[in-house]
Amino acid sequence: MMRQLATPPVGHDAATRRERASAVPVAALRGHDLTVAERSALLDCYVNSDRTFLEIATTHGVDRERLQELWFDLFLQPST
């Protein structure tokens, strides 16, 4: 007798989870006047929560204070 593999329910595969996870920060960045470096740094902050603002700001060539202010304004206290 051959075993059948369990299939996850629709919408629970890795691609769907990745798409849902990436939709949150991208939606939060829409409508804001950000440079490419700032946008990349914010997404890096979202993905790499174990890194410091200083590390990420240095990597992307943005000001650490500006990056931190943007992070708190856009992700922790979003305007409605």
LUMLUMSE-77123 format. One record per residue: z, x, y of N, C-alpha, C in turn; residue number from 1. Coordinates in pm, whole numbers. Example, Ala and Ser with C-alpha at 12.3 -4.5 7.8 and 13.67 -1.06 7.14 Angstrom:
2
<site n_Z="780" n_X="1319" n_Y="-569" ca_Z="780" ca_X="1230" ca_Y="-450" c_Z="780" c_X="1320" c_Y="-330" resi="1"/>
<site n_Z="708" n_X="1285" n_Y="-225" ca_Z="714" ca_X="1367" ca_Y="-106" c_Z="787" c_X="1290" c_Y="3" resi="2"/>
***
This chain:
80
<site n_Z="0" n_X="84" n_Y="-118" ca_Z="0" ca_X="0" ca_Y="0" c_Z="0" c_X="89" c_Y="124" resi="1"/>
<site n_Z="-90" n_X="61" n_Y="215" ca_Z="-105" ca_X="142" ca_Y="334" c_Z="-19" c_X="86" c_Y="448" resi="2"/>
<site n_Z="52" n_X="175" n_Y="515" ca_Z="135" ca_X="131" ca_Y="627" c_Z="48" c_X="111" c_Y="751" resi="3"/>
<site n_Z="83" n_X="11" n_Y="827" ca_Z="14" ca_X="-10" ca_Y="954" c_Z="99" c_X="48" c_Y="1065" resi="4"/>
<site n_Z="33" n_X="112" n_Y="1158" ca_Z="104" ca_X="170" ca_Y="1271" c_Z="145" c_X="60" c_Y="1367" resi="5"/>
<site n_Z="262" n_X="76" n_Y="1421" ca_Z="309" ca_X="-20" ca_Y="1521" c_Z="233" c_X="2" c_Y="1650" resi="6"/>
<site n_Z="184" n_X="-103" n_Y="1707" ca_Z="115" ca_X="-92" ca_Y="1836" c_Z="205" c_X="-147" c_Y="1945" resi="7"/>
<site n_Z="216" n_X="-73" n_Y="2053" ca_Z="300" ca_X="-120" ca_Y="2163" c_Z="239" c_X="-244" c_Y="2227" resi="8"/>
<site n_Z="321" n_X="-327" n_Y="2288" ca_Z="268" ca_X="-445" ca_Y="2357" c_Z="174" c_X="-404" c_Y="2470" resi="9"/>
<site n_Z="86" n_X="-492" n_Y="2506" ca_Z="-10" ca_X="-464" ca_Y="2613" c_Z="68" c_X="-433" c_Y="2741" resi="10"/>
<site n_Z="24" n_X="-329" n_Y="2811" ca_Z="88" ca_X="-291" ca_Y="2937" c_Z="200" c_X="-191" c_Y="2920" resi="11"/>
<site n_Z="220" n_X="-138" n_Y="2800" ca_Z="328" ca_X="-43" ca_Y="2778" c_Z="277" c_X="94" c_Y="2736" resi="12"/>
<site n_Z="151" n_X="122" n_Y="2756" ca_Z="101" ca_X="254" ca_Y="2720" c_Z="127" c_X="352" c_Y="2835" resi="13"/>
<site n_Z="109" n_X="480" n_Y="2808" ca_Z="141" ca_X="583" ca_Y="2906" c_Z="57" c_X="570" c_Y="3033" resi="14"/>
<site n_Z="-70" n_X="539" n_Y="3020" ca_Z="-156" ca_X="528" ca_Y="3138" c_Z="-108" c_X="417" c_Y="3230" resi="15"/>
<site n_Z="-67" n_X="306" n_Y="3174" ca_Z="-20" ca_X="195" ca_Y="3256" c_Z="110" c_X="231" c_Y="3327" resi="16"/>
<site n_Z="201" n_X="297" n_Y="3257" ca_Z="326" ca_X="339" ca_Y="3320" c_Z="297" c_X="437" c_Y="3432" resi="17"/>
<site n_Z="205" n_X="529" n_Y="3409" ca_Z="171" ca_X="628" ca_Y="3510" c_Z="109" c_X="559" c_Y="3631" resi="18"/>
<site n_Z="22" n_X="463" n_Y="3608" ca_Z="-40" ca_X="391" ca_Y="3719" c_Z="65" c_X="313" c_Y="3798" resi="19"/>
<site n_Z="158" n_X="248" n_Y="3729" ca_Z="263" ca_X="174" ca_Y="3800" c_Z="352" c_X="269" c_Y="3879" resi="20"/>
<site n_Z="386" n_X="383" n_Y="3821" ca_Z="474" ca_X="478" ca_Y="3889" c_Z="405" c_X="537" c_Y="4011" resi="21"/>
<site n_Z="275" n_X="561" n_Y="4002" ca_Z="206" ca_X="621" ca_Y="4115" c_Z="176" c_X="519" c_Y="4224" resi="22"/>
<site n_Z="177" n_X="392" n_Y="4193" ca_Z="147" ca_X="290" ca_Y="4292" c_Z="260" c_X="278" c_Y="4394" resi="23"/>
<site n_Z="382" n_X="303" n_Y="4355" ca_Z="497" ca_X="288" ca_Y="4445" c_Z="488" c_X="386" c_Y="4561" resi="24"/>
<site n_Z="479" n_X="518" n_Y="4537" ca_Z="476" ca_X="608" ca_Y="4653" c_Z="348" c_X="596" c_Y="4734" resi="25"/>
<site n_Z="236" n_X="571" n_Y="4670" ca_Z="110" ca_X="558" ca_Y="4743" c_Z="115" c_X="438" c_Y="4836" resi="26"/>
<site n_Z="169" n_X="327" n_Y="4790" ca_Z="181" ca_X="208" ca_Y="4874" c_Z="273" c_X="233" c_Y="4992" resi="27"/>
<site n_Z="378" n_X="310" n_Y="4971" ca_Z="473" ca_X="339" ca_Y="5078" c_Z="410" c_X="427" c_Y="5186" resi="28"/>
<site n_Z="311" n_X="507" n_Y="5150" ca_Z="249" ca_X="598" ca_Y="5246" c_Z="137" c_X="533" c_Y="5327" resi="29"/>
<site n_Z="89" n_X="419" n_Y="5281" ca_Z="-21" ca_X="352" ca_Y="5351" c_Z="24" c_X="304" c_Y="5489" resi="30"/>
<site n_Z="-64" n_X="318" n_Y="5584" ca_Z="-36" ca_X="268" ca_Y="5717" c_Z="46" c_X="361" c_Y="5804" resi="31"/>
<site n_Z="74" n_X="481" n_Y="5756" ca_Z="150" ca_X="578" ca_Y="5835" c_Z="59" c_X="693" c_Y="5873" resi="32"/>
<site n_Z="79" n_X="744" n_Y="5991" ca_Z="-3" ca_X="854" ca_Y="6041" c_Z="53" c_X="985" c_Y="5987" resi="33"/>
<site n_Z="4" n_X="1026" n_Y="5870" ca_Z="51" ca_X="1148" ca_Y="5804" c_Z="-63" c_X="1245" c_Y="5786" resi="34"/>
<site n_Z="-30" n_X="1373" n_Y="5794" ca_Z="-130" ca_X="1474" ca_Y="5764" c_Z="-144" c_X="1484" c_Y="5612" resi="35"/>
<site n_Z="-249" n_X="1549" n_Y="5569" ca_Z="-270" ca_X="1568" ca_Y="5425" c_Z="-154" c_X="1648" c_Y="5365" resi="36"/>
<site n_Z="-107" n_X="1750" n_Y="5437" ca_Z="3" ca_X="1832" ca_Y="5388" c_Z="132" c_X="1749" c_Y="5376" resi="37"/>
<site n_Z="158" n_X="1663" n_Y="5475" ca_Z="278" ca_X="1579" ca_Y="5469" c_Z="270" c_X="1481" c_Y="5353" resi="38"/>
<site n_Z="155" n_X="1420" n_Y="5336" ca_Z="136" ca_X="1324" ca_Y="5228" c_Z="153" c_X="1393" c_Y="5092" resi="39"/>
<site n_Z="96" n_X="1511" n_Y="5076" ca_Z="109" ca_X="1585" ca_Y="4951" c_Z="253" c_X="1625" c_Y="4926" resi="40"/>
<site n_Z="322" n_X="1668" n_Y="5031" ca_Z="461" ca_X="1708" ca_Y="5017" c_Z="550" c_X="1590" c_Y="4979" resi="41"/>
<site n_Z="525" n_X="1473" n_Y="5038" ca_Z="603" ca_X="1354" ca_Y="5004" c_Z="582" c_X="1313" c_Y="4859" resi="42"/>
<site n_Z="459" n_X="1318" n_Y="4814" ca_Z="431" ca_X="1286" ca_Y="4673" c_Z="495" c_X="1389" c_Y="4581" resi="43"/>
<site n_Z="496" n_X="1514" n_Y="4623" ca_Z="561" ca_X="1620" ca_Y="4546" c_Z="711" c_X="1594" c_Y="4538" resi="44"/>
<site n_Z="771" n_X="1549" n_Y="4647" ca_Z="914" ca_X="1515" ca_Y="4647" c_Z="942" c_X="1402" c_Y="4548" resi="45"/>
<site n_Z="853" n_X="1305" n_Y="4545" ca_Z="869" ca_X="1190" ca_Y="4456" c_Z="861" c_X="1231" c_Y="4310" resi="46"/>
<site n_Z="768" n_X="1320" n_Y="4280" ca_Z="745" ca_X="1362" ca_Y="4142" c_Z="848" c_X="1465" c_Y="4096" resi="47"/>
<site n_Z="885" n_X="1557" n_Y="4182" ca_Z="973" ca_X="1668" ca_Y="4145" c_Z="1109" c_X="1653" c_Y="4213" resi="48"/>
<site n_Z="1187" n_X="1561" n_Y="4166" ca_Z="1318" ca_X="1535" ca_Y="4228" c_Z="1416" c_X="1649" c_Y="4208" resi="49"/>
<site n_Z="1386" n_X="1742" n_Y="4120" ca_Z="1476" ca_X="1854" ca_Y="4096" c_Z="1455" c_X="1969" c_Y="4195" resi="50"/>
<site n_Z="1351" n_X="1961" n_Y="4277" ca_Z="1325" ca_X="2065" ca_Y="4376" c_Z="1383" c_X="2025" c_Y="4511" resi="51"/>
<site n_Z="1414" n_X="2125" n_Y="4594" ca_Z="1472" ca_X="2097" ca_Y="4725" c_Z="1362" c_X="2068" c_Y="4827" resi="52"/>
<site n_Z="1403" n_X="2005" n_Y="4936" ca_Z="1309" ca_X="1978" ca_Y="5044" c_Z="1251" c_X="2109" c_Y="5098" resi="53"/>
<site n_Z="1334" n_X="2212" n_Y="5105" ca_Z="1289" ca_X="2340" ca_Y="5157" c_Z="1180" c_X="2401" c_Y="5069" resi="54"/>
<site n_Z="1199" n_X="2397" n_Y="4938" ca_Z="1098" ca_X="2450" ca_Y="4845" c_Z="965" c_X="2376" c_Y="4862" resi="55"/>
<site n_Z="972" n_X="2246" n_Y="4865" ca_Z="850" ca_X="2165" ca_Y="4874" c_Z="784" c_X="2182" c_Y="5010" resi="56"/>
<site n_Z="863" n_X="2185" n_Y="5116" ca_Z="808" ca_X="2203" ca_Y="5250" c_Z="739" c_X="2338" c_Y="5263" resi="57"/>
<site n_Z="799" n_X="2441" n_Y="5208" ca_Z="740" ca_X="2575" ca_Y="5212" c_Z="609" c_X="2578" c_Y="5133" resi="58"/>
<site n_Z="608" n_X="2514" n_Y="5018" ca_Z="488" ca_X="2511" ca_Y="4934" c_Z="371" c_X="2445" c_Y="5007" resi="59"/>
<site n_Z="399" n_X="2338" n_Y="5080" ca_Z="291" ca_X="2261" ca_Y="5145" c_Z="270" c_X="2298" c_Y="5292" resi="60"/>
<site n_Z="352" n_X="2388" n_Y="5344" ca_Z="336" ca_X="2433" ca_Y="5482" c_Z="374" c_X="2330" c_Y="5586" resi="61"/>
<site n_Z="477" n_X="2253" n_Y="5557" ca_Z="527" ca_X="2155" ca_Y="5654" c_Z="670" c_X="2189" c_Y="5692" resi="62"/>
<site n_Z="717" n_X="2132" n_Y="5800" ca_Z="853" ca_X="2153" ca_Y="5847" c_Z="951" c_X="2078" c_Y="5757" resi="63"/>
<site n_Z="1057" n_X="2146" n_Y="5713" ca_Z="1152" ca_X="2084" ca_Y="5622" c_Z="1220" c_X="1964" c_Y="5685" resi="64"/>
<site n_Z="1258" n_X="1973" n_Y="5811" ca_Z="1325" ca_X="1861" ca_Y="5877" c_Z="1234" c_X="1739" c_Y="5888" resi="65"/>
<site n_Z="1109" n_X="1763" n_Y="5921" ca_Z="1011" ca_X="1653" ca_Y="5930" c_Z="991" c_X="1588" c_Y="5793" resi="66"/>
<site n_Z="978" n_X="1671" n_Y="5689" ca_Z="962" ca_X="1620" ca_Y="5553" c_Z="1082" c_X="1535" c_Y="5512" resi="67"/>
<site n_Z="1200" n_X="1583" n_Y="5540" ca_Z="1321" ca_X="1510" ca_Y="5503" c_Z="1331" c_X="1378" c_Y="5579" resi="68"/>
<site n_Z="1298" n_X="1379" n_Y="5708" ca_Z="1300" ca_X="1255" ca_Y="5786" c_Z="1199" c_X="1154" c_Y="5732" resi="69"/>
<site n_Z="1079" n_X="1202" n_Y="5702" ca_Z="977" ca_X="1113" ca_Y="5645" c_Z="1023" c_X="1055" c_Y="5513" resi="70"/>
<site n_Z="1082" n_X="1138" n_Y="5428" ca_Z="1128" ca_X="1093" ca_Y="5297" c_Z="1229" c_X="979" c_Y="5312" resi="71"/>
<site n_Z="1329" n_X="1000" n_Y="5397" ca_Z="1432" ca_X="898" ca_Y="5415" c_Z="1376" c_X="772" c_Y="5481" resi="72"/>
<site n_Z="1287" n_X="790" n_Y="5577" ca_Z="1229" ca_X="674" ca_Y="5646" c_Z="1138" c_X="591" c_Y="5555" resi="73"/>
<site n_Z="1059" n_X="659" n_Y="5473" ca_Z="960" ca_X="588" ca_Y="5392" c_Z="1012" c_X="540" c_Y="5257" resi="74"/>
<site n_Z="1099" n_X="616" n_Y="5193" ca_Z="1139" ca_X="583" ca_Y="5057" c_Z="1281" c_X="530" c_Y="5044" resi="75"/>
<site n_Z="1370" n_X="571" n_Y="5131" ca_Z="1508" ca_X="526" ca_Y="5116" c_Z="1544" c_X="410" c_Y="5207" resi="76"/>
<site n_Z="1479" n_X="400" n_Y="5322" ca_Z="1502" ca_X="290" ca_Y="5414" c_Z="1369" c_X="234" c_Y="5460" resi="77"/>
<site n_Z="1290" n_X="182" n_Y="5368" ca_Z="1157" ca_X="134" ca_Y="5408" c_Z="1167" c_X="14" c_Y="5501" resi="78"/>
<site n_Z="1076" n_X="13" n_Y="5598" ca_Z="1075" ca_X="-100" ca_Y="5691" c_Z="1009" c_X="-220" c_Y="5623" resi="79"/>
<site n_Z="1053" n_X="-338" n_Y="5660" ca_Z="997" ca_X="-458" ca_Y="5599" c_Z="903" c_X="-527" c_Y="5696" resi="80"/>
***
